[in-house]
Amino acid sequence: MMQEYRKEHDLLGERDVPAHVLHGIHTERALENFPLSLRRVNPALVHAYGAVKLACARTNHELGWWEADKAAAIEHACSEMMEGMLDEHVVVDALQGGAGTSTNMNVNEVLANRALQVLGRPLGDYEAVSPLDDINLHQSTNDTYPTALKVAAIRLLRELEREVIALLEAFQSKERQTSGVVKVGRTQLQDAVLMTLGREMSAYAEAFARDRWRIYKCEERLRVVNLGGTAIGTGLAAPRRFIFRAIEHLRDITNLGLARAENLVEATQNADVFVEVSGILKACASNLLKVSTDLRLLSSGPDAGFGDIRLPERQAGSSIMPGKVNPIIPEAVSQAALAVMAHDQSVTMACSLGNLELNQFLPLVADALLDSLDLLRRACAILYSLCVVGIEPNEARCREHIAGATATATALVERIGYYAAQDVAQAARREGRSIRDIVIERGLLSGEEFDELLAPESVNRLGSDLRPQT
């Protein structure tokens, strides 16, 4: 079957565009020019762009630039994009030259052609609804793109915050469930002192509580946008009333506490806010990587490792070793965390390399930052639902470790002294006997006194109330 085309024109001339598509000539050129990542623009950015274009359309309608039927068709198209109904039509590569112009023009063309469909007009009839003279009216890529990026980032930050809260609450639940399980605490992967598994879980919960607070607070940095600044922040070609009203509509549409930048030129030039947010995400990734590594260590074995805990068994772990089950969820989360750390470097470099009145590398910033948010959200979700909620303490293994560990001897130091505890630990290792048996045999402590020192209440106590002998 023969492909049908329509002819469209731009600065460089004329070309054929497939007759049925909602995008136009600018998008076709971008598809030719940027076969880079082979990934489309993040859907969150597309949805946010729909919201930005809807705010601008409502403002232009209020200011009398369109008749009611045309305005209604444009606003209908913008609403559909905002709700994710036009995702398949935004087809440009996530990485592109031009500071995001290809994304903006892809959006403009799709919205213009969708509005034409609503009006019952043929696709490409830009005399009726134009991607540039109507959809992009009083705007530039340079103010709509970063504004849409900030809206998208705020929305994804809120989704991430919910997942982090669920994760920290899961660890808090494990803290309560394992508060009575005494185990060996380790430093430099060597036995250190006794603690409870509950205290270990509480430390993980506290780390994610800090992440939750940082994520919540950094939204404030993204609320200031440069919409209305057009090309370089001077508001060129935009009515003064548009500049002030557009942000009000965007605030109402998104239900976000957005504000117009006081210095629109500065807000158009500089992208350091994205570096700040990316740093917060890197901190969260750091905690995810550390905790995931700990969970792998604590569950190692099951016969020849630490074995303090058991992780949920998710799938067979080997094609050659029967019965092997791997800690796949912490491993997957670790890889997501490493990817976020790599993205942070990309964001930092891209934001640093902007020139004069504009940062030309915002497409890389958008791709890396939004992907980091997606990765962290999903990583927290699977770590919570597929791993942490199913953690079980291996109390028998913990007791085995305690019986001969130097960490147990350390718990006796305040009662029998450093050197006596050292001798007991060496004897236990040399003779293959438990520290408890040797301490009782030597008359250093009674069985009841020994057990009291190793009880959960004792190892959890902050310091002691021992006083120097007089």
C-alpha positions as CSV (number, residue, x, y, z in Angstrom):
1,M,0.0,0.0,0.0
2,M,1.4,3.4,-1.0
3,Q,2.3,5.8,1.8
4,E,0.5,9.1,1.5
5,Y,2.2,12.4,2.3
6,R,1.4,16.0,2.8
7,K,3.8,18.8,2.0
8,E,5.1,21.2,4.7
9,H,7.5,24.1,4.6
10,D,10.0,25.5,7.0
11,L,13.1,27.8,6.9
12,L,15.1,25.2,4.9
13,G,12.5,24.5,2.3
14,E,9.8,21.9,1.6
15,R,9.5,18.3,2.4
16,D,7.0,15.4,2.5
17,V,5.5,14.5,5.9
18,P,3.5,11.2,6.3
19,A,-0.2,12.3,5.9
20,H,-1.5,10.6,9.0
21,V,1.0,11.8,11.6
22,L,0.3,14.6,14.1
23,H,3.9,15.9,14.0
24,G,5.3,18.0,11.2
25,I,8.3,19.1,9.3
26,H,10.4,20.2,12.2
27,T,10.0,16.9,13.9
28,E,10.9,15.0,10.7
29,R,14.1,17.0,10.5
30,A,14.9,16.2,14.2
31,L,14.3,12.5,13.6
32,E,16.9,12.6,10.8
33,N,19.4,14.7,12.8
34,F,19.4,13.1,16.2
35,P,19.5,9.3,16.1
36,L,21.4,9.3,19.4
37,S,19.9,7.7,22.5
38,L,17.1,6.0,20.5
39,R,14.9,6.9,23.5
40,R,12.0,9.3,23.3
41,V,11.6,12.3,25.6
42,N,10.6,11.2,29.1
43,P,6.7,11.1,29.3
44,A,6.7,13.2,32.4
45,L,8.3,16.0,30.4
46,V,5.7,15.6,27.7
47,H,2.8,15.7,30.2
48,A,4.3,18.8,31.9
49,Y,4.7,20.4,28.5
50,G,1.0,19.9,27.9
51,A,0.3,21.8,31.2
52,V,2.7,24.7,30.2
53,K,1.0,25.0,26.7
54,L,-2.4,24.9,28.3
55,A,-1.5,27.7,30.6
56,C,-0.2,29.8,27.7
57,A,-3.3,28.9,25.6
58,R,-5.7,30.0,28.3
59,T,-3.7,33.3,28.8
60,N,-3.8,34.0,25.0
61,H,-7.5,33.3,24.9
62,E,-8.2,35.6,27.8
63,L,-6.1,38.3,26.1
64,G,-8.3,38.0,23.0
65,W,-5.9,36.4,20.4
66,W,-8.3,33.7,19.3
67,E,-12.0,33.1,18.6
68,A,-13.7,30.8,21.1
69,D,-13.9,27.7,18.9
70,K,-10.2,27.8,18.0
71,A,-9.2,28.5,21.6
72,A,-11.3,25.6,22.8
73,A,-9.8,23.2,20.3
74,I,-6.2,24.2,21.3
75,E,-7.0,23.9,25.0
76,H,-8.6,20.5,24.4
77,A,-5.4,19.3,22.7
78,C,-3.2,20.6,25.5
79,S,-5.4,18.9,28.1
80,E,-5.0,15.6,26.2
81,M,-1.2,16.0,26.2
82,M,-1.2,16.8,29.8
83,E,-3.2,13.7,30.6
84,G,-0.8,11.4,28.6
85,M,-3.1,10.8,25.7
86,L,-0.7,12.1,23.0
87,D,2.6,10.5,24.2
88,E,2.9,8.3,21.1
89,H,3.1,11.4,18.9
90,V,6.1,13.0,20.7
91,V,8.8,11.1,18.9
92,V,12.0,13.1,18.9
93,D,15.1,11.7,20.6
94,A,15.7,12.5,24.2
95,L,19.1,13.9,23.3
96,Q,19.2,16.7,20.7
97,G,20.9,19.9,19.7
98,G,19.1,23.2,20.0
99,A,18.5,23.5,23.7
100,G,15.2,21.5,23.4
101,T,13.8,23.3,20.3
102,S,13.0,20.0,18.7
103,T,11.0,18.9,21.7
104,N,9.1,22.2,21.8
105,M,8.4,22.0,18.0
106,N,7.3,18.4,18.2
107,V,4.9,19.4,20.9
108,N,3.7,22.5,19.0
109,E,3.1,20.5,15.8
110,V,1.2,17.7,17.6
111,L,-1.0,20.2,19.5
112,A,-1.7,22.2,16.3
113,N,-2.7,19.1,14.3
114,R,-4.7,17.6,17.2
115,A,-6.6,21.0,17.4
116,L,-7.2,20.8,13.7
117,Q,-8.7,17.3,14.1
118,V,-11.0,18.7,16.8
119,L,-12.1,21.5,14.5
120,G,-12.7,19.0,11.7
121,R,-9.9,20.5,9.5
122,P,-7.2,18.5,7.6
123,L,-3.8,17.8,9.2
124,G,-1.2,20.4,8.2
125,D,-3.8,23.2,7.7
126,Y,-1.6,25.6,9.5
127,E,-3.5,28.7,8.2
128,A,-6.2,27.6,10.6
129,V,-4.0,26.5,13.6
130,S,-0.3,27.1,13.4
131,P,2.4,25.4,15.5
132,L,4.3,28.6,15.7
133,D,1.9,31.5,15.3
134,D,-0.7,29.9,17.6
135,I,0.6,27.1,19.8
136,N,3.9,28.8,20.4
137,L,2.4,32.3,20.6
138,H,4.3,34.6,23.1
139,Q,6.6,31.8,24.0
140,S,10.1,30.4,23.3
141,T,11.7,27.0,23.8
142,N,14.0,28.8,26.3
143,D,11.2,29.5,28.8
144,T,8.7,26.7,28.1
145,Y,11.3,23.9,28.1
146,P,12.9,24.6,31.5
147,T,9.5,25.4,33.0
148,A,8.1,22.1,31.8
149,L,11.2,20.3,33.2
150,K,10.7,21.8,36.6
151,V,7.0,20.9,36.6
152,A,7.9,17.3,35.6
153,A,10.7,17.1,38.2
154,I,8.4,18.3,41.0
155,R,5.8,15.8,40.2
156,L,8.3,12.9,40.1
157,L,9.9,14.2,43.3
158,R,6.5,13.8,45.0
159,E,6.1,10.3,43.7
160,L,9.7,9.5,44.9
161,E,8.9,10.9,48.3
162,R,6.0,8.5,48.7
163,E,8.1,5.5,47.9
164,V,10.9,6.6,50.3
165,I,8.3,7.0,53.1
166,A,7.1,3.5,52.4
167,L,10.6,2.1,52.5
168,L,11.6,3.9,55.8
169,E,8.3,2.7,57.4
170,A,9.1,-0.9,56.3
171,F,12.5,-0.6,58.1
172,Q,10.8,0.8,61.1
173,S,8.5,-2.2,61.2
174,K,11.5,-4.5,61.0
175,E,13.1,-2.6,63.8
176,R,10.1,-3.4,66.0
177,Q,10.0,-7.0,64.9
178,T,13.7,-7.7,65.5
179,S,14.3,-5.5,68.6
180,G,15.0,-8.6,70.7
181,V,17.4,-10.3,68.3
182,V,21.0,-9.9,69.6
183,K,23.7,-10.1,66.9
184,V,27.3,-9.3,66.2
185,G,27.9,-5.8,65.1
186,R,30.8,-5.4,62.6
187,T,33.3,-2.7,61.7
188,Q,35.7,-3.1,58.7
189,L,33.8,-6.4,58.1
190,Q,35.3,-7.7,61.4
191,D,33.5,-8.6,64.6
192,A,33.1,-5.5,66.8
193,V,30.5,-5.3,69.5
194,L,27.0,-6.7,70.2
195,M,23.9,-5.0,69.1
196,T,20.4,-5.9,68.1
197,L,19.1,-6.5,64.6
198,G,16.4,-4.0,65.5
199,R,19.1,-1.2,66.0
200,E,20.6,-2.1,62.6
201,M,17.2,-1.8,61.0
202,S,16.6,1.5,62.8
203,A,19.7,3.0,61.3
204,Y,18.5,2.2,57.8
205,A,15.1,3.8,58.6
206,E,16.8,6.9,59.8
207,A,19.0,7.3,56.7
208,F,15.9,7.1,54.5
209,A,14.1,9.6,56.8
210,R,16.8,12.1,56.0
211,D,16.4,11.3,52.3
212,R,12.6,11.9,52.6
213,W,13.2,15.3,54.3
214,R,15.8,16.4,51.6
215,I,13.5,15.4,48.8
216,Y,10.6,17.2,50.4
217,K,12.6,20.4,50.9
218,C,14.3,20.5,47.5
219,E,11.0,20.9,45.7
220,E,11.2,24.6,46.8
221,R,14.2,25.1,44.5
222,L,12.2,24.0,41.5
223,R,9.1,26.2,42.0
224,V,10.7,29.4,40.5
225,V,10.2,29.3,36.7
226,N,11.1,31.6,33.8
227,L,7.8,31.3,31.9
228,G,7.2,34.5,30.1
229,G,10.9,35.3,29.7
230,T,10.8,34.1,26.1
231,A,14.2,34.0,24.4
232,I,16.6,35.2,27.0
233,G,14.5,36.4,29.9
234,T,13.6,39.9,28.6
235,G,10.1,38.9,27.5
236,L,10.8,39.7,23.9
237,A,7.6,39.5,21.8
238,A,5.3,38.7,24.7
239,P,2.7,41.2,26.1
240,R,3.3,42.3,29.6
241,R,-0.1,41.0,30.6
242,F,0.8,37.5,29.2
243,I,4.1,37.4,31.2
244,F,2.2,38.0,34.5
245,R,-0.9,35.9,33.8
246,A,0.7,32.7,32.3
247,I,2.3,31.6,35.5
248,E,-1.0,32.1,37.4
249,H,-2.7,29.7,35.0
250,L,0.1,27.2,35.2
251,R,-0.1,27.3,39.0
252,D,-3.8,26.6,38.9
253,I,-3.5,23.9,36.3
254,T,-0.7,22.0,38.1
255,N,-1.8,22.7,41.6
256,L,1.9,23.4,42.4
257,G,3.2,26.4,44.2
258,L,5.0,27.9,41.2
259,A,6.3,31.4,41.1
260,R,7.7,33.6,38.3
261,A,11.4,34.4,38.7
262,E,12.1,37.9,39.8
263,N,15.2,37.9,37.4
264,L,14.0,36.2,34.3
265,V,17.4,36.7,32.6
266,E,19.2,34.9,35.4
267,A,16.6,32.1,35.5
268,T,17.1,31.6,31.7
269,Q,20.9,31.6,31.9
270,N,21.6,29.4,34.9
271,A,20.7,25.8,35.6
272,D,22.4,25.2,38.9
273,V,19.1,24.4,40.6
274,F,19.1,21.1,38.7
275,V,22.6,20.3,40.0
276,E,21.3,20.9,43.5
277,V,18.3,18.6,43.0
278,S,20.5,16.0,41.3
279,G,22.8,16.1,44.4
280,I,19.9,15.3,46.6
281,L,19.0,12.3,44.4
282,K,22.7,11.2,44.5
283,A,22.5,11.2,48.3
284,C,19.4,9.0,48.2
285,A,21.2,6.7,45.7
286,S,24.2,6.5,48.1
287,N,21.9,5.3,50.9
288,L,20.2,2.8,48.6
289,L,23.6,1.4,47.5
290,K,24.9,1.2,51.1
291,V,21.8,-0.5,52.5
292,S,21.5,-2.9,49.6
293,T,25.1,-3.9,50.1
294,D,24.5,-4.4,53.8
295,L,21.5,-6.6,53.1
296,R,23.5,-8.7,50.7
297,L,26.2,-9.2,53.3
298,L,23.8,-9.9,56.2
299,S,22.0,-12.5,54.2
300,S,25.2,-14.0,52.7
301,G,25.5,-17.8,52.7
302,P,23.2,-19.4,53.5
303,D,25.7,-21.9,54.9
304,A,29.1,-20.2,54.6
305,G,28.3,-16.5,55.1
306,F,27.0,-14.1,57.7
307,G,23.5,-15.4,57.5
308,D,22.1,-12.9,60.1
309,I,18.9,-12.5,58.0
310,R,17.0,-14.2,55.3
311,L,15.8,-12.3,52.3
312,P,12.7,-13.3,50.4
313,E,13.5,-15.9,47.7
314,R,12.5,-14.3,44.4
315,Q,13.9,-16.7,41.7
316,A,16.4,-19.4,41.1
317,G,19.9,-18.0,41.1
318,S,22.0,-20.2,38.9
319,S,21.8,-22.3,35.7
320,I,24.5,-24.6,37.0
321,M,24.5,-24.5,40.8
322,P,21.3,-26.3,42.1
323,G,19.5,-24.7,45.0
324,K,21.3,-21.3,44.7
325,V,19.2,-18.2,45.4
326,N,20.8,-14.8,44.9
327,P,19.9,-11.5,46.5
328,I,18.6,-10.1,43.2
329,I,16.5,-7.2,44.6
330,P,19.4,-5.5,46.4
331,E,21.6,-6.2,43.4
332,A,19.1,-4.6,41.0
333,V,18.6,-1.6,43.4
334,S,22.4,-1.2,43.6
335,Q,22.6,-0.9,39.8
336,A,19.9,1.7,39.7
337,A,21.8,3.7,42.4
338,L,25.0,3.5,40.4
339,A,23.1,4.8,37.3
340,V,21.8,7.7,39.3
341,M,25.3,8.6,40.5
342,A,26.5,8.6,36.9
343,H,23.5,10.7,35.9
344,D,24.5,13.2,38.5
345,Q,27.9,13.7,36.8
346,S,26.1,14.3,33.5
347,V,23.8,16.9,35.1
348,T,26.7,18.7,36.8
349,M,28.7,18.9,33.6
350,A,25.8,19.9,31.4
351,C,24.7,22.7,33.8
352,S,28.2,24.0,34.1
353,L,28.7,24.2,30.3
354,G,25.9,26.6,29.5
355,N,27.0,29.7,27.6
356,L,26.0,33.3,28.2
357,E,22.2,33.7,28.1
358,L,21.2,30.1,27.7
359,N,22.1,26.5,28.6
360,Q,22.2,24.5,25.4
361,F,22.5,21.2,27.1
362,L,19.1,21.1,28.9
363,P,18.0,18.0,26.9
364,L,20.7,16.0,28.6
365,V,19.8,17.5,32.0
366,A,16.2,16.6,31.5
367,D,17.0,13.1,30.3
368,A,19.4,12.4,33.2
369,L,17.4,14.1,35.9
370,L,14.0,12.6,35.1
371,D,15.5,9.2,34.6
372,S,17.2,9.4,38.0
373,L,13.8,10.2,39.5
374,D,12.2,7.3,37.7
375,L,15.0,4.9,38.7
376,L,15.0,5.9,42.4
377,R,11.2,5.7,42.6
378,R,11.1,2.2,41.2
379,A,14.2,1.1,43.1
380,C,12.6,2.2,46.4
381,A,9.4,0.5,45.5
382,I,10.9,-2.9,44.7
383,L,13.3,-2.8,47.7
384,Y,10.3,-2.1,49.9
385,S,7.8,-4.5,48.4
386,L,9.9,-7.4,47.2
387,C,12.6,-7.4,49.8
388,V,12.4,-5.5,53.1
389,V,8.9,-6.5,54.1
390,G,9.9,-10.1,53.8
391,I,13.1,-10.0,55.7
392,E,13.3,-12.6,58.5
393,P,15.9,-12.8,61.3
394,N,18.0,-16.0,61.5
395,E,18.1,-16.1,65.2
396,A,19.9,-19.4,65.4
397,R,22.7,-18.1,63.3
398,C,22.9,-15.0,65.3
399,R,23.3,-17.0,68.5
400,E,26.0,-19.1,67.0
401,H,28.0,-16.0,66.1
402,I,27.6,-14.6,69.6
403,A,28.9,-17.8,71.3
404,G,32.5,-17.4,70.1
405,A,32.8,-13.9,68.8
406,T,35.2,-11.4,70.1
407,A,32.3,-9.0,70.1
408,T,30.8,-11.0,73.0
409,A,34.1,-10.6,74.9
410,T,33.9,-6.9,74.3
411,A,30.5,-6.8,76.1
412,L,32.3,-8.1,79.2
413,V,35.1,-5.5,79.4
414,E,33.4,-3.2,81.9
415,R,32.8,-6.1,84.3
416,I,36.0,-8.2,84.0
417,G,38.5,-5.8,82.4
418,Y,40.1,-5.6,79.0
419,Y,42.9,-8.1,79.5
420,A,40.7,-10.7,81.2
421,A,38.2,-10.4,78.3
422,Q,41.0,-10.7,75.8
423,D,42.3,-13.9,77.5
424,V,38.8,-15.4,77.4
425,A,38.4,-14.6,73.7
426,Q,41.7,-16.2,72.8
427,A,40.9,-19.3,74.9
428,A,37.5,-19.7,73.3
429,R,39.1,-19.5,69.8
430,R,42.0,-21.8,70.8
431,E,39.8,-24.4,72.5
432,G,36.8,-24.2,70.3
433,R,34.5,-23.5,73.2
434,S,32.0,-20.8,74.0
435,I,33.0,-17.6,75.8
436,R,30.1,-18.2,78.2
437,D,31.5,-21.5,79.3
438,I,35.0,-20.2,79.9
439,V,33.8,-17.1,81.8
440,I,31.7,-19.2,84.1
441,E,34.5,-21.9,84.5
442,R,37.0,-19.2,85.5
443,G,34.6,-17.7,88.0
444,L,34.6,-14.3,86.3
445,L,30.8,-14.1,86.1
446,S,27.9,-16.3,86.9
447,G,25.7,-17.6,84.2
448,E,23.0,-15.1,85.2
449,E,25.4,-12.2,85.1
450,F,26.7,-13.2,81.7
451,D,23.2,-13.6,80.2
452,E,22.2,-10.2,81.6
453,L,25.1,-8.5,79.9
454,L,24.1,-10.1,76.6
455,A,20.4,-9.4,76.9
456,P,18.8,-7.0,74.3
457,E,18.2,-4.4,77.0
458,S,21.9,-4.3,77.9
459,V,23.3,-4.2,74.4
460,N,20.8,-1.5,73.4
461,R,21.5,0.7,76.5
462,L,23.2,4.0,75.7
463,G,26.3,3.8,77.8
464,S,26.3,2.4,81.3
465,D,25.9,3.5,84.9
466,L,29.1,2.0,86.2
467,R,31.1,4.2,88.5
468,P,34.8,4.0,89.5
469,Q,35.5,2.0,92.6
470,T,36.4,4.1,95.7
